[in-house]
Amino acid sequence: MIFSPPPQAKKHSVQSSVTRVDWQDLARGIGIILVVYGHMTRGLMSSGALTGNFWVTIDFMIYTFHMPLFFFLSGLNVFPSRNKPGFFRKRAFGIIIPYLAFSLLQGSIQVILSGRTNSELQIVDILLIPLFPISPFWFLYVLLIFVGIISLWRPGWPMMAVAVAMTLLSPLANGASYDVAFQVLYFFSFYVAGILFRVSTLPSWVGLGCTGIWLIWTLVALKSGSAPHSYYAPYMLPATVAAIVAILWVGQLHDGHCFVLSYIGRNALSIYVMHILVTAGFRITLPLVGVHQPILHVIIGTVAGVIIPILVQYLLQSLSLSRLFGLPARS
């Protein structure tokens, strides 16, 4: 079965017998590149440097699934570690440290550069980080809540039923995609689905079919005029689920055969917490050095947003400082 409740008796599953699962890292690699691309293009669109329906279409198609995908991937491999002593403490520590460290770093820089960036922050916003996350760190904030929930309640089909109901009721939270209440309601089902997911080989017809469903569903939504700001609406869930399955299929299809994507996926946390500073920096500095073509901004900013955080992580690891920022001691 693709989905099933966690086994009670079996101690050694396919997922627990290996340190890393390559196809999962491949899926993370694809996901994090899309996150960096999305934030780079949205920054350019907000500043007016990038215009046109093409960019709006691609933005909508990506945002229907890339963050649900990350919650799904975060749920993978939760078992059997959940049953080990100190599960919540270890998971919480791995979330809270990078959340606080990089929220303070990015928030401080945004305050200093207030007026030169698309989103302005005040000192009070930094003081309220423990309660109100700043972008993009809401993901870690919400993930910590989910880890707390599953630490108290063993995931299974009853939890999945509740989580699906939460997703369907998420529009009641004012429909604000950056409101924590909405995020908890909407994304919990994807996290639980990841926990219950069982490693299996997805056939090509499933992967291709889901790719087609995602493409057709999103394009029809755009054509009907219900987009581009409704990617988290309940009626978009078929496209979201189909896209997640398609990405998993692509990861399994190239399992063990794409080192670059796999390496990027293994370093997704570092890229996630640092890429906003990198992409914003390039968005500001590229025009100063004579680069004005929007497509070059997108390409250079996205590539830099992936590579530079990995280089910074490597530097911190070399100086034995990575743990201070909540990053892995080795890649």
Secondary structure, DSSP 8 states (H G I E B T S, - for coil): --B----SS----TGGGSS--HHHHHHHHHHHHHHHHHHHHHHHHHTTSS-SHHHHHHHHHHHTTHHHHHHHHHHTT-TTGGGSTTHHHHHHHHHHHHHHHHHHHHHHHHHHTTTTSSS---HHHHHTTTTS--TTTHHHHHHHHHHHHHHHS--SHHHHHHHHHHHHHGGGTTT-TT-HHHHHHHHHHHHHHHHHB------HHHHHHHHHHHHHHHHHHHHHT--SS-TTSGGGHHHHHHHHHHHHHHHHHTTTS-HHHHHHHHTHHHHHHHHHHHHHHHHHHGGGGT---HHHHHHHHHHHHHHHHHHHHHHHHHTT-GGGGT--S--
